Amino acid sequence: MKSLFRFAPILSIIILFFLFSGCVNIVQKTKINQDGSGTMKIKYWTKSYNVMGDELAGFGFSSRKVKVNYTSEFTVPSNINIEKDQTIDSLYIVTLDVKFSDFSKITEAIAFEKTNAGWEKNSDVINFRYKLAQDTANSKPLGMDEYKLSYEFEFPNEIISTNGEKEGRKVTWNFTVADLKDDIDFTATIKSGN
């Protein structure tokens, strides 16, 4: 019985890791140009007690870690800001901008390696796709439906069709971490333009 009590602190840490491993809200606003280059404004946050060290579920909570996660040959992060608000809920809030040269290659950055991105042009249309990979480990715990995932994409031309909510040249998709029990696909077909 005594040996069981020796493992209690370790078990508590493991349980806490699984309970809070995916407790991050994210808002990502992306503008894609005709040639597939563009910019992103990213904001993500979590309660400060969820963060042990400088990373949680692949999200960096130090300037160094954010820069490492979002830097690749095709992506450059800037304007990284990390705040710890002092309200009752005490949140860590990270904001940054990302400039990318090729939307189809953003997955080379660590932060996007669990996504699939495509920007395929032909003579008449551009086919856009973005997929968030299934994450059953983070989607299953209770309360994951409280953590919001919000994505907005602004396109250079008229949108012909999409599975998101269209408003002008912008499309939004809103989910929760609980929805990651399955892959989440974002699609749009855009007029190619000149």
GILIN-V411035 format. One record per residue. RES is the residue in three letters. D_CENTER is the distance of its C-alpha to the mean C-alpha in Angstrom with 2 decimals. Layout:
# GILIN-V411035
RES,D_CENTER + RES,D_CENTER
This chain:
# GILIN-V411035
MET,44.14 + LYS,43.79 + SER,41.62 + LEU,39.16 + PHE,38.84 + ARG,38.09 + PHE,34.87 + ALA,33.77 + PRO,31.76 + ILE,29.94 + LEU,29.26 + SER,27.98 + ILE,25.43 + ILE,24.31 + ILE,24.10 + LEU,22.13 + PHE,19.62 + PHE,19.12 + LEU,19.16 + PHE,16.50 + SER,14.38 + GLY,11.29 + CYS,12.12 + VAL,9.11 + ASN,8.52 + ILE,5.86 + VAL,7.43 + GLN,6.76 + LYS,10.29 + THR,11.39 + LYS,15.09 + ILE,16.49 + ASN,20.14 + GLN,22.81 + ASP,22.70 + GLY,18.97 + SER,18.31 + GLY,16.39 + THR,14.27 + MET,10.95 + LYS,10.95 + ILE,8.00 + LYS,8.90 + TYR,7.97 + TRP,11.00 + THR,13.05 + LYS,16.78 + SER,18.40 + TYR,20.29 + ASN,17.22 + VAL,16.84 + MET,19.52 + GLY,19.56 + ASP,16.81 + GLU,13.87 + LEU,12.42 + ALA,10.65 + GLY,9.52 + PHE,8.50 + GLY,11.50 + PHE,13.86 + SER,16.53 + SER,16.89 + ARG,17.94 + LYS,15.03 + VAL,12.43 + LYS,14.73 + VAL,15.11 + ASN,11.47 + TYR,10.94 + THR,14.56 + SER,16.11 + GLU,19.05 + PHE,17.05 + THR,14.53 + VAL,15.79 + PRO,14.12 + SER,16.43 + ASN,17.22 + ILE,15.37 + ASN,16.43 + ILE,16.28 + GLU,18.25 + LYS,19.69 + ASP,21.13 + GLN,24.38 + THR,24.39 + ILE,25.40 + ASP,21.87 + SER,21.17 + LEU,17.50 + TYR,15.66 + ILE,13.77 + VAL,11.98 + THR,11.97 + LEU,12.11 + ASP,12.89 + VAL,12.27 + LYS,15.14 + PHE,15.16 + SER,18.44 + ASP,17.50 + PHE,14.48 + SER,15.66 + LYS,15.46 + ILE,12.05 + THR,11.62 + GLU,14.23 + ALA,12.00 + ILE,11.14 + ALA,7.45 + PHE,7.37 + GLU,10.30 + LYS,9.18 + THR,8.70 + ASN,11.83 + ALA,12.49 + GLY,15.93 + TRP,18.11 + GLU,21.65 + LYS,24.58 + ASN,28.06 + SER,31.02 + ASP,30.17 + VAL,26.45 + ILE,22.98 + ASN,20.87 + PHE,17.12 + ARG,14.80 + TYR,11.15 + LYS,10.65 + LEU,8.26 + ALA,10.75 + GLN,12.79 + ASP,12.42 + THR,15.78 + ALA,16.12 + ASN,13.47 + SER,14.23 + LYS,17.99 + PRO,18.90 + LEU,20.36 + GLY,18.47 + MET,14.98 + ASP,15.57 + GLU,15.56 + TYR,11.87 + LYS,10.29 + LEU,7.26 + SER,8.49 + TYR,8.26 + GLU,11.41 + PHE,12.99 + GLU,16.43 + PHE,18.77 + PRO,22.03 + ASN,24.38 + GLU,25.28 + ILE,23.10 + ILE,25.39 + SER,23.30 + THR,19.85 + ASN,18.53 + GLY,16.60 + GLU,18.35 + LYS,20.12 + GLU,21.60 + GLY,23.38 + ARG,21.23 + LYS,17.93 + VAL,16.10 + THR,13.69 + TRP,12.07 + ASN,11.72 + PHE,11.25 + THR,11.30 + VAL,10.43 + ALA,14.02 + ASP,13.40 + LEU,11.79 + LYS,15.47 + ASP,15.46 + ASP,13.52 + ILE,12.02 + ASP,13.39 + PHE,13.09 + THR,16.39 + ALA,18.61 + THR,21.95 + ILE,22.91 + LYS,26.40 + SER,26.82 + GLY,28.86 + ASN,31.07
